[in-house]
Amino acid sequence: AYYYFEDKVDLFFTVIQYCIERLKFNLAFDPATITAENFWPTFAEQRRLPLLGSFEQPWLFAAVRAAERLSPAALQREPLANFASQVRTRLMNILKRGQDLGVIRTDLPDDLISAWIQALDAASDHWLLAHWSELDRQAIADISDQTVDGMRRALAVLPEAVNKI
C-alpha cells in the first residue's frame, strides 16, 4: 500500500475523496444562487442528498464523518488540511449568505453559529448511522429535514421584542 500512498493519512484521504465523489457532495455549490425564499429548502437539500446517496452503502457516509474524528495534527496535514478548509469555507459562505439575506441571525459570533450547526449535524448523523438498518429512504430524508429545521429554529433572526429578553 505504501507504494501508492505516502502514509495512513494519504490512504485515508484517498478513501474520503472516493466517498465524496460517490455521495455527490457539492463542494462547488455557489451560495450566491440562494435567495431568502429558498435558503432553508436549499440548505436542507444540500444536507439530504449525500445521505440518500449513501442509502445502500452507509459506509460511504460513515467514512466521511470519520474524518471529523481525526487528530488536529492529522487535519493540519495536506491534503486533509485543504479539504477541511474547503468544507469550513463552504459552510461559512453559506452562513454569510444567509445573514446577508436576513434569514440567519447576526447577534452571535460566526464561530458559535458554525459550532451550533456542526453539533446538530454531528448528533443527527451519529443517530442516523446507529439506526441506519432500521430506516428507509423516507425516514432518513425526514430526519435530515428535521435536523435542518432545528438549525433554522436556532439560527432564525429573532424579532426585536425577543432580543430584549
N, C-alpha and C positions, 0 to 999 in steps of 0.2 A: 504494500500500500504506500510506503514512503517513497517508492519510485515515482508515483504520481502526485503525492501530496507532501508538502513540506513538513507537516506535523498534524496532530489531532485537531487543532483549531482549523487548519486549512481543510481537512477532511469534513469536519462538522459544517463549516460554512458552505462547502460544496453541496452537502445534503440539504442545507437550508435553502440555497439557491434553487435546487431541484424542486423542493416542496413549494416554494413561492411561485415558480413557473407553472406548476401543476394546479395550484389553487387560484391562479389568476389574480393575485394581489395586484391592485392597480396603483403602483407607487408613482406613476406618472400622472395621476389624476390631477386636473387643473382646478383648484378651488375657485378661480375667477368665474367659472361656469355656474357656480351656485348662486341662487337668489334667496331672499328672505323666505319666500314661499316654499322653496324646495330644499332648504338647508337640511332639516332633520330627516325628511324622507331619503335624501341622497346619502346622508351620513349613515342611516340605517342600512341602505342598500350596500354601501361600501363595506360595512361590517358583516352583513349577512351572506354575501356571495361567496367569500372564501370558506365559510362554514359549510354551506351547502355543497360547494365544490369538493369538499373532503368527506362527504357523507359515506361513500363506500370505502374510503381509505382514511380513517380518522388519524392514523399515524402521521399523515402529512401535516395536519394541523397541529398535532401534539409536538412534532419536531420543531415547528416554527415557534411555538410557545416555549419550548425548552431553551431557546436562545436567550430568553429573558433571565434564566437562572444561571447563566454563566458568570464567572467571577468578573469584577470590574477590570482586572488586568487583561483577561481574555477579550473583553469587549473593547478594549483600547487598542488591540492589535488589528492590523489590516488582514483581511478585507472586512472583518466584522465591524471595525470602528466606522468605516464608511457606510456600511449598511445601517448600523444603529443611528448614525447621523441622518441618513435619508429618512428613516422612519420618524425620528423626532421632528425633523424639519417639516415633513408632510403633515404630521399632527398639528404642529404649531401654525402652519399656514392655513389649515382648515379652521382652527380655533380663531385665528386673527380675522379670517374672512367672516366668520360668524359674529365676531364682535363688531366688525365694520358694518355688517348688515343689521345690527341691533338685536340679534337673537341669542347672543351669549353675553353674560354679564361681564362688566369691566371693573367691578369693585374688588376683585380678588387678584392676587399675583398670578401671572401666567403659569408659573411652575406649579402652583397649587391647583389650578384648573386642570392642567395636564395630569397631575398626580391623581386627581379625582377620577378622570376618565380612565386612566390606566388601571386604577384599583377596581373600578366597576367592571371593566373589560376583563381583567385577570380573574376576578371572582366568578364571573359568568362563564368564562372559558373553562376554568377549573371544574365547575359544576357540570358543564356540558360534557367534558371529557370523561368525568366519573360516571355519567349516566348515559353515555352515547349509545350503548347497545339497547337501551330501553326506549329510545326516541326514534320517531320517524322524521322525515324532512320537514314536515309542517311544524312539529314540536320544536325542532332546532331553530327554524325561522322565527317562531313565536318568541322563544327565549331570547334570541338575538334582538328582536324588535323591542321586547320589554326592557332589555338592558339599555338600549338606546333611549327609550322613554325615560328611564331612571336618570340617565345622563342629562337629557333635556330638562327634566324637572330640577335637577341640582344646579344646572347652569343657566336656566332661563333668566332673562332680565326681570328683576323684581319691580313691582310698582313702587313708586316713591313712598307711599304710606308704610309698606312693609319694610323698606330700607331703614326707616327711622326707629324700628323696634330695638 
